[in-house]
Amino acid sequence: MIRLIENGVYFISRETILEVREDGNLSFISGGEKAEYMPVDITRLERNEARKNTIAHKILMSHNTGKDNRNLKIRFDALASHDITYVGIIQTTRASGFKEFPVPYVLTNCHNSLCAVGGTINEDDHLFGLSAAKKYGGIYVPAHQAVIHQYMREMMASCGSMILGSDSHTRYGALGTIAIGEGGPELVKQLLQKSYDISYPEIIGVYLEGKPRNGVGPQDVALSIIKAVFRNGFVKNKILEFVGPGISSLSVDYRNGIDVMTTETACLSSIWETDSMVKEYYETHGRPEGYTELKTGDVAYYDGLIIVDLDKIEPMIALPFHPSNVFTISELKNNLSDILNLVEEEGRKLIDNQSITFSLTDKIVDGKFRVDQAIVAGCAGGTFENICSVASVVDGHSSGEGHFSLSVYPASQPINYELVRNGMAMKLMNAGVIIKTAFCGPCFGAGDIPTNNSISIRHTTRNFPFREGAKPNNGQFSCVALMDARSIAATAINGGFLTSATEIDMPEVNVKYTFNGDIYSRRIYNGFGKADSKNDLKFGPNIADWPQMSELPENLLLITASVIKDPVTTTDELIPSGETSSLRSNPLKLAEFTLSRKDPAYVKRAKEVQLLEQERKNNTTDGNKDAAIPDKLKEILEKLKDTGVSTGVGNLLATTGIGSVVCSVKPGDGSAREQAASCQKVLGGWANIAVEYATKRYRSNLVNWGLLPFTVEDGLNFEVGDLIFIPSIRNKIKNGEEVIPAKLVGKGKTRDLNLFLRNLTAEERNIILKGCLINYYRE
């Protein structure tokens, strides 16, 4: 089904794969057996030259504004943000100084379900977005028109282009676009006409062969790949390049469904070969100029390879609490109690909340797994072909009686229109399926929250703990399992009992899509190139500026405010999504929810540290008199004196900033939302300490908010309340040092500690020195 080749491979004439073995010899993987039959002399292959023949290389180089081909400075062709992130991005850009959007910047409003929370604050944000589009020349997509990534596919992607979005699922590789999801500050850099700076990434080939069986959908393929590569880090921060004969067996909708889920592999981005079907896609959407054939050169080199035999992919399910927790549906059904017991045990460890009781095994009824709810939605599930497949399965059946329900969310109004026009919507409604509008609610916990102690099967992107919207602090629990729309429909007509689409008589669906562009042209504001500085921004009462942030001090005292020893910490745990996101435009209010579901005491601890820093500053202003130092602050400084790092409390007080630090094993998996970092900064945070960072985008968010992204090599040996003193940190950052000596003062112990700051660019160091990106660009 899935085979990983860890060594480099040559891809020759788009059909032959040669593995470069560890001894330097070549071995045939596919497409041939004898060197004399090869169209090239394989004894003269040049790895570095062959790297240039990947599709990804050509696109990256055409967007590199620097002279160094190993350290890239990328400028993107277009940008995209939704209404959870665009207010903060525009506020940051305003604070840094700019006049108009230099490239098309799409502002969508697909997280609009928050209108039920907080009175006017949701629509206030939308009005702010529209006023910004008019003032600075942006593209404004009103609520319910499209989810962000479907609009970008339909209207903005093009072959050979690059798009940056402030959402982690920014992926348009199947349409020939290298698209990357990053935190808001990276979009700020682009708006200020700066570059996206990365080391040249490794390129991993994804070789598709065969054809999926009827009933196997794109989510099944995607989950199979995620299972194979996430936990071992095989593609972390790399670009996936999809090639091979299997591509031609997949429709463009199907390819998009696989592509968007590559985010869950932890890769940087993706790109696919393009063909006549992609050409037809652009023609259908009224943009034939967007198509260019993209193929590898005669001899391309990949740093590794994933071979996917589409014939052997089975219907899959990702059980709670991660998209990589994948089983075949048949495997789960054959080992139901054992697997569900294991998930329950792992879930209790992960959630670590004694007030919550939950069970999955109680969903076993007469030896079968009965689920409570089903959703097909968003950029992964809400595509035209997925929903047509659901309609074909449920046609003539009931989609659920009693508590069980099935809802679909077409990803755009043009898709919704076509479903009505061709009769598919009628089939859905006749079966009892609820058709809703284009928004992302089920994917981030703001719509269709299940009942307590229930499980929802969803064709969406993620199933992290509580991402579906339950509130653990109120004793609530519900969870999500990810499945393909086809198997979800099969489960629905079987009364909610888990059923794969290959277990039913799955109808073939061959429905041609017609795109109605009038829906967009009559509703969407396109102001690119028409900035009007006379237009005023419209501020609601919840929209607040960023608080002032200090430069990095000479010395730094970190106090651990949270220690998380889970294998992975998601951005949803760092700052919850769902209802919390209604406060997205008010940094101080949003920060109150930092780590609220994972470590509810964190905010209180961080504020106590922040108060110490404020007292330190006040005392410094008053003249550094020891007698005036508050007792708690004096006690901490006296502890540092005992380590021999200072000879005077007053001197230490004047030169040492105090801030909180979050320590976790592998933080940052999941969303690109910058709030996962900015909320820590707003609460006085100065650093994270980790064994490794789950994604580049989270590490970038830390840097852009002036948080030091430390790593350690000897495990996460910290406790809440530990003091970590880092002398001369400012000079060490200036000098480019990567090994940072520190002193740790814990409960009854003092020890030396080495912290590491590897691979920071010169600009990243300067951002940290200034305290954050806003300060850096303001000057």
Phi, psi and omega in degrees: 000303177229131177230132180255133173248108185283333178281166175292155179224150169261136177247109192249128178053029177057027177212333183254135180242126177243125177272136174269103183289166183299333178276003178092347179282160181257144175225142182285129175262317178199160172088003179169167182226342185232136184297327185292344179266001182281147179285352178229160177279104186287351176280351184241023180290136179248113186302311184294325177290320181293330176302326184289348183264007172282155176297318183300318182301315183298318181290317179300315183293326180288348179246004179275117182269354180265176180264350183264118181277358176259331177242101192273147174236095191267136168245132186267159181276334181202161181231156179213140175215152172254181191283359170278336189242336191290331179297311180298322180295314181293322176298318178295318180295319177300317181294335181270343175096109174198168186248318182204163179288123184280341178226164177304126180236112184266125178249106179260165184229051188269001174253032190285354182296349180288003180301340181279355186242130170083020176068239187274356193297331181290308179292333174300318178296319180296319178295322175301316180298316179296317180295325177292320178298322179288320183288318188252358177084052181252180178246121187248120180252108185297164179303144175077356180283318182191148167285154191308313189282333175290319177298317181294324175297311187290324193239344190235329181295152173202154185294129179088002182265174175227136180231137176247129179232150178270044176213136189295337181269026174288095184215114178229033185298325181294342178261011176086015181247128169279112183240138186231136174261127182220170174290160184309320182301332177290328174288325176303316179301317180294320179295332177269012177061035171261183186249160173265111190258119178218152169289149180304122186279155170291147179248124180252124176284142173240104187264113180262131176224156180083195183215135180297145174291157175299130183101347176263124185249179183299327179293327177296317178295314182298314181296326177297318178292315180302316179302321185284334191236345187290305189293330179271000177066025188300327184239015184303124178061025178247168177259131176268129179242112185272124181221176173108162185293339181293339181300320184295343179274357185249133173292168179293321175302317180297315179298316179301323180294325174288314188299315184296332181278354177298338175306323184285356173275349186078017176285165179284315181194189183210160175205147181235155164300148176246157185210194184297331179290324176292321177302315179296324178301312180294323178294318179301324183268016173072022181227060182300334180292346180285347185266135168218139177291127177244119178222158173287162172287181183300324178228109179246152180240131175245148181281356178180172185214140171245120177259122182245114175270098185298331179302329189260001177291135179248162173301132189241164173217131173260108181284162175305143017228040180198146178298347179269356181275068197254139174223154167290149179298323179294321177298316179297314183295328181279344181226044194301305184296317183298313183290316181293323175299319179296317179296319177300314181297314179294324179295320179295321177294318183291316183284321174049054181223108185293340182280352183254127171243134179212160180212140169255330181293339177286356175273357178278117181235116181053040177080006181239154183265114180255125180261168189254340188201156177218138182222138170235115191203164165077195185291337179269314187263331191276024180282163184302310184292323177301313184289325175297322178296318177300314181299320181293326180287315186277349182305121180085001180242172167269137179270009177142136177243152178071229188289324183293139178216155176232127177234146174236146180234094176305139189285349176204162177295322175301322176295315179301316179301315182291326176296324176288314184298321185266004174091356180294324179298323179296319178298318180297311183293323178297333179272358179091009178284138177268127178257124182244182186269177184281100171205167192262010187312309182295344181273341184225016170089027180237015178198142179055045176294127183291172175287165180299141179057041178235167178234135179247133173264133189218139165265080174227197189263330189219158176220041177297162178303126174067011177291342179281351172116353177296152183250100183297330180292344175258014179079013183269151174211133166208169185207171185229140167245137181269135177214169175279152183304325183293316178287331174297316179296320178297321177294321182297316182282353176257027174072021180088002175276130187307124183215132176274157181291341177279354178271351181245173175278084187288118180290144173287137181241113178230082182244125180281137182265135173243128183264129177256097182287344180298330181302320179280314186296336181268356185228331187270138177269119177246101182252015183297131183082003182232039179300141180227101184296344180287339178288134179268146172290142181258113183255127169274169184294342181269351183275116186236152176286162174291141176292161177295143181231138187276158172289161177297128182284175179296312175240161182224131173248113178261138175240122185291119181259345177201138175233118184240119185252016172296152179302324180220139174244122183273161176295332176293333175280326178292317173215116186299151173267209179066222186303326180303328184294348177298340180264017187305333186263005180233096187304320183291318180290319180296322182299337179298343184256008181300128179056020187296332180269341183258318182218082187302338181274357185300312185300317179299315180295316181297321179294324177297319177293319179298323177295321176299319179294321178294320177295323177298315180296317179299318181293322178296319179296326182277359173112013173061036178273124185304324185295335183272357184285127177304149187302315183297317179294318180296321179299318180293317180294325177295323177299323180290326178301324182295341180277350181084011183275348181209155179251354181209130181299318182299315179295318178298319181298320185286333190246359187242113173282152181241131179209164179271162178219141173257127179250125179208159187291307185212080184274156167103011176288137175112224191302153175274358186306122181295340183300337177300332177258316186298327179295324175296319180295317180300329179272011176091016178288147178236351185195162161240148171237126184218160170286319172202164178256137187294326183218155174296321186296324178291317177300319177297320177299318178302309183299314184293339174259016173074020178263125182290122182270071182290150166234160176232156184251347185248032177087169185266079185260068182228158174230154175302133180096351176300143174259132178235108182262127182239098181286147174055034182297324182296315179295323180294322176294315179302320185277359177075022181288142181255337176257119187245103178291142180215166175244130178252125176246110181246201181287101177072016181214149173226133180211158174283151184215133173256122173255152184237139175233082187265145170063032171280132175285167178300319179293319179298320178296320180292324176298315179296319179299321180284342178105337176178170181296322180302311180298320183298314182277337179300328181264000000 
